[in-house]
Amino acid sequence: MTREKSLDILGLSQSAARDEIEDAYRRLVRRYPPEFQPEKFRQIDEAYRFLTSLPYLLERLLSPGLEKETIDKDLFKFPLSPPSSSSEEALADIKKEFRMAHLWPSSDE
């Protein structure tokens, strides 16, 4: 699959940003649900997966004709791991439960 074909399937222009790609995908999936139009849905899903795949995004990023100003930085944002305070709180809760179990063992033991 090529970028041009994927954009054509989703009905987008060459300058489509990630938000536009996601909006077009959602709109077309509602219009062509897999239960009623499985072949059209497969094409739409394949085009969306191609345009949002990490290998494709990296290839676009590394292409020689790409100018720095045209890079959509939102394409390369990925969720980060949870903040350390959350893991510290979880560890404190586990320690507390362990102490409570040690002080007041259940009648099963």
DSSP file (Angstrom, degrees, kcal/mol; ACC not computed):
  #  RESIDUE AA STRUCTURE BP1 BP2  ACC     N-H-->O    O-->H-N    N-H-->O    O-->H-N    TCO  KAPPA ALPHA  PHI   PSI    X-CA   Y-CA   Z-CA
    1    1 A M              0   0    0      0, 0.0     2,-0.2     0, 0.0     3,-0.0   0.000 360.0 360.0 360.0 144.5    0.0    0.0    0.0
    2    2 A T     >  -     0   0    0      1,-0.1     4,-2.4    49,-0.0     5,-0.2  -0.699 360.0-113.5-110.9 165.2    1.2    3.5   -0.7
    3    3 A R  H  > S+     0   0    0     -2,-0.2     4,-2.9     2,-0.2     5,-0.2   0.919 117.0  52.0 -61.4 -44.0    0.6    6.8    1.0
    4    4 A E  H  > S+     0   0    0      1,-0.2     4,-2.2     2,-0.2    -1,-0.2   0.918 111.5  45.7 -61.3 -44.5   -1.3    8.1   -2.0
    5    5 A K  H  > S+     0   0    0      2,-0.2     4,-2.5     1,-0.2    -1,-0.2   0.908 113.3  50.2 -65.7 -41.3   -3.6    5.1   -2.1
    6    6 A S  H  X S+     0   0    0     -4,-2.4     4,-2.0     1,-0.2    -2,-0.2   0.929 112.5  46.3 -62.7 -45.5   -4.2    5.2    1.6
    7    7 A L  H  X>S+     0   0    0     -4,-2.9     5,-3.0     1,-0.2     4,-0.7   0.877 111.8  52.5 -64.8 -36.7   -5.1    8.9    1.5
    8    8 A D  H ><5S+     0   0    0     -4,-2.2     3,-0.6    -5,-0.2    -2,-0.2   0.914 108.0  50.5 -65.1 -42.9   -7.3    8.3   -1.4
    9    9 A I  H 3<5S+     0   0    0     -4,-2.5    -1,-0.2     1,-0.2    -2,-0.2   0.896 115.1  43.3 -61.2 -40.5   -9.2    5.5    0.4
   10   10 A L  H 3<5S-     0   0    0     -4,-2.0    -1,-0.2    -5,-0.2    -2,-0.2   0.541 113.1-121.3 -83.4  -6.3   -9.7    7.8    3.4
   11   11 A G  T <<5 +     0   0    0     -4,-0.7     2,-0.3    -3,-0.6    -3,-0.2   0.879  64.0 138.9  71.3  39.0  -10.6   10.7    1.2
   12   12 A L      < -     0   0    0     -5,-3.0    -1,-0.2    -6,-0.1     2,-0.1  -0.744  51.5-114.8-116.3 161.9   -7.8   13.0    2.4
   13   13 A S    >   -     0   0    0     -2,-0.3     3,-1.5     1,-0.1    -1,-0.1  -0.395  37.1-101.6 -86.2 169.9   -5.4   15.4    0.8
   14   14 A Q  T 3  S+     0   0    0      1,-0.3    -1,-0.1    -2,-0.1    -7,-0.0   0.753 120.5  56.5 -63.2 -25.3   -1.6   15.0    0.7
   15   15 A S  T 3  S+     0   0    0      2,-0.0    -1,-0.3     0, 0.0     2,-0.1   0.144  76.6 144.8 -95.1  20.7   -1.2   17.4    3.6
   16   16 A A    <   -     0   0    0     -3,-1.5     2,-0.1     1,-0.1    -4,-0.0  -0.357  37.9-146.0 -64.7 134.0   -3.5   15.5    6.0
   17   17 A A     >  -     0   0    0     -2,-0.1     4,-2.1     1,-0.1     5,-0.2  -0.421  30.7 -96.5 -92.5 172.0   -2.4   15.6    9.6
   18   18 A R  H  > S+     0   0    0      1,-0.2     4,-2.5     2,-0.2     5,-0.2   0.886 123.4  53.9 -59.2 -41.3   -2.8   12.9   12.2
   19   19 A D  H  > S+     0   0    0      1,-0.2     4,-2.6     2,-0.2    -1,-0.2   0.909 109.2  48.7 -60.6 -41.8   -6.1   14.4   13.6
   20   20 A E  H  > S+     0   0    0      2,-0.2     4,-2.5     1,-0.2    -1,-0.2   0.886 110.2  51.6 -65.6 -38.4   -7.6   14.5   10.1
   21   21 A I  H  X S+     0   0    0     -4,-2.1     4,-2.2     2,-0.2    -2,-0.2   0.928 112.5  45.4 -63.7 -45.1   -6.5   10.8    9.5
   22   22 A E  H  X S+     0   0    0     -4,-2.5     4,-2.4     2,-0.2    -2,-0.2   0.900 113.2  49.8 -66.2 -41.1   -8.2    9.7   12.7
   23   23 A D  H  X S+     0   0    0     -4,-2.6     4,-2.5    -5,-0.2    -2,-0.2   0.918 111.8  48.2 -63.2 -43.5  -11.4   11.7   12.1
   24   24 A A  H  X S+     0   0    0     -4,-2.5     4,-2.6     2,-0.2     5,-0.2   0.903 110.9  51.6 -63.6 -41.3  -11.7   10.3    8.5
   25   25 A Y  H  X S+     0   0    0     -4,-2.2     4,-2.4     2,-0.2     5,-0.2   0.946 111.9  45.6 -60.9 -49.0  -11.2    6.8    9.8
   26   26 A R  H  X S+     0   0    0     -4,-2.4     4,-1.9     1,-0.2    -2,-0.2   0.917 113.7  49.6 -61.3 -43.4  -13.9    7.2   12.5
   27   27 A R  H  X S+     0   0    0     -4,-2.5     4,-1.6     1,-0.2    -1,-0.2   0.924 113.8  44.7 -62.2 -45.5  -16.3    8.7   10.0
   28   28 A L  H  X S+     0   0    0     -4,-2.6     4,-3.0     2,-0.2    -1,-0.2   0.842 109.3  55.3 -71.3 -33.8  -15.7    6.0    7.4
   29   29 A V  H  < S+     0   0    0     -4,-2.4    -1,-0.2    -5,-0.2    -2,-0.2   0.886 109.3  48.1 -66.3 -37.1  -16.0    3.2    9.9
   30   30 A R  H  < S+     0   0    0     -4,-1.9    -1,-0.2    -5,-0.2    -2,-0.2   0.877 115.8  45.0 -67.7 -35.5  -19.4    4.5   11.0
   31   31 A R  H  < S+     0   0    0     -4,-1.6    -2,-0.2     1,-0.3    -1,-0.2   0.866 125.3  30.6 -75.8 -36.7  -20.4    4.7    7.4
   32   32 A Y  S  < S-     0   0    0     -4,-3.0    -1,-0.3    -5,-0.1    -2,-0.1  -0.663  81.5-169.8-123.0  74.2  -19.1    1.3    6.3
   33   33 A P    >>  -     0   0    0      0, 0.0     4,-2.6     0, 0.0     3,-1.0  -0.305  30.8-120.0 -65.8 149.9  -19.3   -1.0    9.4
   34   34 A P  T 34 S+     0   0    0      0, 0.0     8,-0.1     0, 0.0     7,-0.1   0.752 109.0  62.6 -64.0 -23.9  -17.6   -4.3    9.1
   35   35 A E  T 34 S+     0   0    0      2,-0.2    -3,-0.0     1,-0.1     0, 0.0   0.845 118.1  24.9 -69.1 -32.0  -20.8   -6.3    9.7
   36   36 A F  T <4 S+     0   0    0     -3,-1.0    -1,-0.1     1,-0.2    -4,-0.0   0.748 136.4  25.1-106.0 -29.9  -22.4   -4.9    6.5
   37   37 A Q     X  +     0   0    0     -4,-2.6     4,-2.5     1,-0.1     5,-0.2  -0.559  65.0 163.8-135.0  69.8  -19.5   -3.9    4.2
   38   38 A P  H  > S+     0   0    0      0, 0.0     4,-2.3     0, 0.0     5,-0.1   0.849  75.7  50.2 -62.0 -37.3  -16.5   -6.1    5.3
   39   39 A E  H  > S+     0   0    0      2,-0.2     4,-1.9     1,-0.2     5,-0.1   0.926 113.2  44.9 -69.4 -43.5  -14.4   -5.5    2.1
   40   40 A K  H  > S+     0   0    0      2,-0.2     4,-2.3     1,-0.2    -1,-0.2   0.905 113.7  51.0 -65.4 -40.8  -14.7   -1.7    2.3
   41   41 A F  H  X S+     0   0    0     -4,-2.5     4,-3.0     1,-0.2     5,-0.2   0.910 107.1  53.8 -62.1 -41.9  -14.0   -1.8    6.0
   42   42 A R  H  X S+     0   0    0     -4,-2.3     4,-2.5     1,-0.2    -1,-0.2   0.903 109.7  47.9 -59.7 -41.9  -10.9   -3.9    5.4
   43   43 A Q  H  X S+     0   0    0     -4,-1.9     4,-2.3     2,-0.2    -1,-0.2   0.919 113.4  47.2 -64.1 -44.1   -9.6   -1.3    2.9
   44   44 A I  H  X S+     0   0    0     -4,-2.3     4,-2.4     2,-0.2    -2,-0.2   0.926 114.1  47.0 -63.5 -45.8  -10.3    1.6    5.3
   45   45 A D  H  X S+     0   0    0     -4,-3.0     4,-2.7     1,-0.2     5,-0.2   0.902 112.1  50.0 -64.5 -41.9   -8.7   -0.2    8.2
   46   46 A E  H  X S+     0   0    0     -4,-2.5     4,-2.1    -5,-0.2    -1,-0.2   0.906 111.3  49.0 -64.0 -41.8   -5.6   -1.2    6.2
   47   47 A A  H  X S+     0   0    0     -4,-2.3     4,-2.3     2,-0.2    -2,-0.2   0.919 113.0  47.5 -63.4 -43.8   -5.2    2.4    5.0
   48   48 A Y  H  X S+     0   0    0     -4,-2.4     4,-1.5     1,-0.2    -2,-0.2   0.932 112.1  48.9 -63.7 -46.2   -5.5    3.8    8.5
   49   49 A R  H  X S+     0   0    0     -4,-2.7     4,-0.5     1,-0.2    -1,-0.2   0.872 111.2  51.2 -62.5 -36.9   -3.0    1.2    9.9
   50   50 A F  H >< S+     0   0    0     -4,-2.1     3,-0.8     1,-0.2    -1,-0.2   0.940 111.3  46.4 -64.7 -46.5   -0.5    2.0    7.1
   51   51 A L  H 3< S+     0   0    0     -4,-2.3    -1,-0.2     1,-0.2    -2,-0.2   0.727 119.7  39.7 -71.0 -21.2   -0.7    5.8    7.7
   52   52 A T  H 3< S+     0   0    0     -4,-1.5    -1,-0.2    -5,-0.2    -2,-0.2   0.330  86.6 119.2-110.1   7.6   -0.3    5.4   11.5
   53   53 A S    <X  -     0   0    0     -3,-0.8     4,-2.3    -4,-0.5     5,-0.2  -0.468  66.6-129.0 -76.1 146.1    2.3    2.6   11.6
   54   54 A L  H  > S+     0   0    0      1,-0.2     4,-2.6     2,-0.2     5,-0.2   0.897 106.3  53.7 -62.3 -43.4    5.6    3.4   13.3
   55   55 A P  H  > S+     0   0    0      0, 0.0     4,-2.3     0, 0.0    -1,-0.2   0.915 111.1  47.1 -59.3 -40.0    7.7    2.1   10.4
   56   56 A Y  H  > S+     0   0    0      2,-0.2     4,-2.4     1,-0.2    -2,-0.2   0.925 111.9  49.8 -65.9 -43.1    5.9    4.3    8.0
   57   57 A L  H  X S+     0   0    0     -4,-2.3     4,-2.2     1,-0.2    -1,-0.2   0.898 112.0  48.2 -63.2 -39.8    6.2    7.3   10.3
   58   58 A L  H  X S+     0   0    0     -4,-2.6     4,-2.3     2,-0.2    -1,-0.2   0.899 109.6  52.6 -66.8 -39.9   10.0    6.7   10.7
   59   59 A E  H  X S+     0   0    0     -4,-2.3     4,-0.7    -5,-0.2    -2,-0.2   0.915 111.0  47.2 -61.4 -42.7   10.4    6.4    7.0
   60   60 A R  H >< S+     0   0    0     -4,-2.4     3,-0.7     1,-0.2    -1,-0.2   0.905 111.5  51.3 -63.3 -40.8    8.7    9.7    6.5
   61   61 A L  H 3< S+     0   0    0     -4,-2.2    -2,-0.2     1,-0.2    -1,-0.2   0.876 114.3  42.8 -64.5 -37.9   10.8   11.3    9.2
   62   62 A L  H 3< S+     0   0    0     -4,-2.3    -1,-0.2    -5,-0.1    -2,-0.2   0.458  83.6 120.5 -90.5  -1.5   14.0   10.0    7.7
   63   63 A S    X<  -     0   0    0     -4,-0.7     3,-1.4    -3,-0.7    -3,-0.0  -0.398  66.5-130.4 -66.3 141.1   13.2   10.8    4.0
   64   64 A P  T 3  S+     0   0    0      0, 0.0    -1,-0.1     0, 0.0    -4,-0.0   0.763 101.7  57.1 -66.4 -26.6   15.7   13.3    2.5
   65   65 A G  T 3  S+     0   0    0      2,-0.1     2,-0.4     0, 0.0    -2,-0.1   0.465  80.4 111.2 -84.9   0.7   13.1   15.6    1.1
   66   66 A L    <   -     0   0    0     -3,-1.4     2,-0.3    -6,-0.1     5,-0.0  -0.607  57.8-147.3 -81.5 127.8   11.4   16.3    4.4
   67   67 A E    >   -     0   0    0     -2,-0.4     3,-1.3     1,-0.1     4,-0.4  -0.686  19.8-122.4 -92.4 148.9   11.9   19.8    5.8
   68   68 A K  G >  S+     0   0    0     -2,-0.3     3,-1.1     1,-0.3    -1,-0.1   0.846 109.7  57.0 -59.5 -35.7   12.1   20.3    9.5
   69   69 A E  G 3  S+     0   0    0      1,-0.2    -1,-0.3     3,-0.0    -3,-0.0   0.732 100.7  57.9 -70.2 -21.4    9.1   22.7    9.6
   70   70 A T  G <  S+     0   0    0     -3,-1.3     2,-0.4     2,-0.1    -1,-0.2   0.499  77.8 111.3 -89.3  -2.3    6.8   20.1    7.9
   71   71 A I    <   -     0   0    0     -3,-1.1     2,-1.0    -4,-0.4     3,-0.1  -0.582  63.5-142.4 -75.3 125.4    7.2   17.5   10.6
   72   72 A D    >   -     0   0    0     -2,-0.4     3,-1.8     1,-0.2     4,-0.4  -0.777  11.9-164.6 -87.2 102.0    4.1   17.0   12.6
   73   73 A K  G >  S+     0   0    0     -2,-1.0     3,-1.2     1,-0.3    -1,-0.2   0.752  82.3  68.6 -63.1 -24.6    5.5   16.4   16.1
   74   74 A D  G >  S+     0   0    0      1,-0.3     3,-1.2     2,-0.2    -1,-0.3   0.748  87.1  68.5 -66.6 -22.4    2.2   15.0   17.4
   75   75 A L  G <  S+     0   0    0     -3,-1.8    -1,-0.3     1,-0.2    -2,-0.2   0.780 102.1  45.8 -64.7 -25.0    2.7   11.9   15.1
   76   76 A F  G <  S+     0   0    0     -3,-1.2     2,-0.5    -4,-0.4    -1,-0.2   0.170  83.6 112.7-108.5  16.8    5.6   10.9   17.3
   77   77 A K    <   +     0   0    0     -3,-1.2    -3,-0.0    -4,-0.0     3,-0.0  -0.798  41.3 178.2 -91.2 128.3    4.1   11.3   20.8
   78   78 A F        -     0   0    0     -2,-0.5    -2,-0.0     1,-0.0    -3,-0.0  -0.937  37.9 -90.1-126.8 150.2    3.5    8.1   22.6
   79   79 A P        -     0   0    0      0, 0.0     2,-0.1     0, 0.0    -1,-0.0  -0.310  43.9-137.0 -60.9 140.1    2.1    7.6   26.1
   80   80 A L        -     0   0    0      1,-0.2    -3,-0.0    -3,-0.0     0, 0.0  -0.436  27.5 -86.4 -91.4 168.6    4.7    7.6   28.8
   81   81 A S        -     0   0    0      1,-0.1    -1,-0.2    -2,-0.1     3,-0.1  -0.311  61.8 -80.2 -68.1 160.5    5.0    5.3   31.8
   82   82 A P        -     0   0    0      0, 0.0    -1,-0.1     0, 0.0     5,-0.1  -0.248  58.7 -89.3 -62.1 151.0    3.0    6.3   34.9
   83   83 A P    >>  -     0   0    0      0, 0.0     4,-1.2     0, 0.0     3,-1.0  -0.211  33.6-116.6 -59.6 152.7    4.6    8.9   37.1
   84   84 A S  H 3> S+     0   0    0      1,-0.3     4,-2.5     2,-0.2     5,-0.2   0.798 111.8  66.3 -64.3 -27.6    6.9    7.6   39.8
   85   85 A S  H 3> S+     0   0    0      1,-0.2     4,-2.3     2,-0.2    -1,-0.3   0.868  99.0  52.8 -62.4 -34.0    4.6    8.9   42.5
   86   86 A S  H <> S+     0   0    0     -3,-1.0     4,-2.4     2,-0.2    -1,-0.2   0.924 110.6  45.6 -66.7 -43.4    1.9    6.4   41.4
   87   87 A S  H  X S+     0   0    0     -4,-1.2     4,-2.4     2,-0.2    -2,-0.2   0.868 112.3  51.9 -68.8 -33.8    4.3    3.5   41.7
   88   88 A E  H  X S+     0   0    0     -4,-2.5     4,-2.2     2,-0.2    -1,-0.2   0.905 110.7  48.0 -66.2 -40.8    5.6    4.8   45.1
   89   89 A E  H  X S+     0   0    0     -4,-2.3     4,-2.2     2,-0.2    -2,-0.2   0.905 111.4  50.3 -65.3 -41.2    2.0    5.0   46.3
   90   90 A A  H  X S+     0   0    0     -4,-2.4     4,-2.2     1,-0.2    -2,-0.2   0.910 110.7  49.3 -63.4 -42.0    1.3    1.5   45.1
   91   91 A L  H  X S+     0   0    0     -4,-2.4     4,-2.3     1,-0.2    -1,-0.2   0.896 109.8  51.4 -64.3 -40.1    4.4    0.2   46.8
   92   92 A A  H  X S+     0   0    0     -4,-2.2     4,-2.2     1,-0.2    -1,-0.2   0.894 109.2  51.0 -63.3 -39.4    3.4    1.9   50.0
   93   93 A D  H  X S+     0   0    0     -4,-2.2     4,-2.5     2,-0.2    -2,-0.2   0.903 109.6  49.9 -64.1 -41.1   -0.1    0.3   49.8
   94   94 A I  H  X S+     0   0    0     -4,-2.2     4,-2.3     2,-0.2    -2,-0.2   0.918 111.0  49.1 -63.6 -43.2    1.4   -3.1   49.3
   95   95 A K  H  X S+     0   0    0     -4,-2.3     4,-2.4     1,-0.2    -1,-0.2   0.899 110.7  51.2 -62.3 -40.5    3.7   -2.7   52.3
   96   96 A K  H  X S+     0   0    0     -4,-2.2     4,-2.5     1,-0.2    -2,-0.2   0.924 110.4  48.0 -63.5 -44.7    0.7   -1.5   54.4
   97   97 A E  H  X S+     0   0    0     -4,-2.5     4,-2.6     1,-0.2    -1,-0.2   0.891 110.5  52.3 -63.1 -38.8   -1.3   -4.6   53.4
   98   98 A F  H  X S+     0   0    0     -4,-2.3     4,-2.0     2,-0.2    -2,-0.2   0.927 110.7  47.1 -62.9 -45.2    1.6   -6.9   54.2
   99   99 A R  H  X S+     0   0    0     -4,-2.4     4,-2.6     1,-0.2     5,-0.2   0.919 112.4  50.0 -62.1 -43.3    2.0   -5.3   57.7
  100  100 A M  H  X S+     0   0    0     -4,-2.5     4,-2.9     1,-0.2    -2,-0.2   0.909 110.7  49.1 -63.3 -41.5   -1.7   -5.6   58.3
  101  101 A A  H  < S+     0   0    0     -4,-2.6    -1,-0.2     1,-0.2    -2,-0.2   0.851 112.3  49.4 -65.8 -33.3   -1.7   -9.3   57.2
  102  102 A H  H  < S+     0   0    0     -4,-2.0    -2,-0.2    -5,-0.2    -1,-0.2   0.895 115.7  42.1 -72.5 -39.9    1.3   -9.9   59.5
  103  103 A L  H  < S+     0   0    0     -4,-2.6    -2,-0.2     1,-0.3    -3,-0.2   0.904 128.9  27.1 -73.6 -42.1   -0.4   -8.2   62.5
  104  104 A W  S  < S-     0   0    0     -4,-2.9    -1,-0.3    -5,-0.2    -2,-0.1  -0.746  81.8-164.6-123.2  82.2   -3.9   -9.7   62.0
  105  105 A P        -     0   0    0      0, 0.0    -3,-0.1     0, 0.0    -4,-0.1  -0.330  27.7-106.8 -65.7 149.3   -3.5  -13.0   60.2
  106  106 A S    >   -     0   0    0      1,-0.1     3,-1.2    -5,-0.1    -5,-0.0  -0.321  24.4-114.5 -73.5 161.0   -6.6  -14.4   58.6
  107  107 A S  T 3  S+     0   0    0      1,-0.2    -1,-0.1     2,-0.1     0, 0.0   0.592 107.9  76.4 -73.7  -9.4   -8.3  -17.4   60.3
  108  108 A D  T 3         0   0    0      1,-0.2    -1,-0.2     0, 0.0    -2,-0.0   0.769 360.0 360.0 -70.0 -25.2   -7.5  -19.5   57.2
  109  109 A E    <         0   0    0     -3,-1.2    -1,-0.2     0, 0.0    -2,-0.1   0.468 360.0 360.0 -84.7 360.0   -3.9  -19.9   58.2
